Amino acid sequence: MRAKSKLKKKIINVFLQSVINGVGDPIMVINEDYRVKLMNKAAQEFSFGKTNAPAPLFCYQVSHRRKTPCAGMKHPCPLEQVRKSGQPVKVLHKHFQAKGEQRVFEIIASPLWKEDGTFQGIVESLYDITARKQAE
């Protein structure tokens, strides 16, 4: 019975990965402890220049090449904002590509809830707005 459960979970994970890989903008699913649980090909290619990212990863390692989570008014943490409000949030962040180039992203972070209603993390959708910000 346990083997059946593991197979079912693997099939679901493969399906979810294929769904988010179909989206052209970077997407990450981030646990409440900042660990990246799932990321699409666009996020992997942006962050690592390839689609086989090392694991485990924390969101701040992927996006900012930092050793600590985002903080402060100039660089608010979407995870913490969603955790506090329970609502989706929109923030601007500077992220670094695999090649080291800095880009500006609008991040929409939405909450993920467990079946019992407790907070378990966020889904981040990232939109590159670098050209728009440069024009401003």
N, C-alpha and C positions, 0 to 999 in steps of 0.2 A: 504494500500500500504506500509506503514511504517513497519508493521509486516512482510511482505514478504521480505523486504530489510534486516531486522534484521536476519531473518531465513537464507537467502542466505549468509550473512556474517558469521553466526555461522557455516554453513556447510563448507564454505571455510576454516575457522580457524581450524575446526576439521580435515579436509583433510590435511592442511599444517602441523599440529601437527603430524598426523600419518606418513607423509612423512619423517619428520626429526627424528622421533622416530625410524625409520628403520635404521638409521646410528649409528654405534657402538661408534664412537668418539663423544666427546662433541661438540655441536653446540649451538650458541646463536645468536639471532637477537637483535641488540641493537640500540635504537633510538639515535638521535643526542644529546639528553640530558642525555645520559648514562643509561637510563632505559632499562632493559631487557624486550623486548616485547614478546619473545618466546624463549624457550630453550627445547632441547630434553631430553629424559629420562636419557641418559648418563651424560649430564651436571648436571641434578638435583641430580642424585645419587652420582656423584662425590662431588658436593658442599654441599649436605644436607643429604646424606645417605638415601634418600627416593625420591619419585617422586612427592610429592605435596609441592612444594616450596612456601614459603610465598610471598606475593606481596604487594606493588610494590617493585622491587629490582633494584639496580644499579649494573652495571657490576663489579665495584671495590669492592662491598660488597660480591658478589658471589665468585669471584676469589681470592681475596686477604684479605678479612676480614678487609678492610680499610674503612675510612669515607670520603676519598677524591679520586679523579681520579689518575691514574698512571701519573707519570711525570719524566722528567730527562732522561739523556742518558742511565743510567743503567736499567731503567724501563719505556721505552717509551709507550705512550698511542696509541694503534692501531687506535682508533676512530679519534684522532686528526691527526695522520699521513695520514689516508685515507681522512679526511676532507680537509686537505691542498693540497694533491696531486691529489685527484680524482681517484687514482689507487689502486689496491690491494697492501697490504704490508704483510711482513712476519717479526715477532718479536719473541724473546724468553722471556718467563715470568716464574716466580716461582708462582705456585698456591697452595692453601691449600685444602686438602680433608676435608670432613666432620669430619673425625677422627683426624684432625690436622696435618696429614703427608704432608710434602712439596713435590711437584712434579714439574718437569721442562716440560714446554709445548712449542712447536712451534705453534704459532698462525698465521693463514692466515686470514687476515681481508679484506673483499671485500666490495665495496661501494653498498649502496642501494639508488636508485634514485626515486623521485616522478614522476608522469606522466609528469609534467611540466619541468622536468630536474633538479630540485633542490635536494640537498643532504638531505636524511632523516635518515641515519644511516649506520650500517654495519652488515654483517653476519660474525661471527667468527667461524672458524673451528679450533679445538684444537687437537693437536697430542702429546701424552705423549712420551717424548724422555728422560725421566729420566735415564733409563738403558744405553742408548747411551752416555749420558753426564758422567755418572759414569765410564764407560769404558774408556772414553777419559782421 
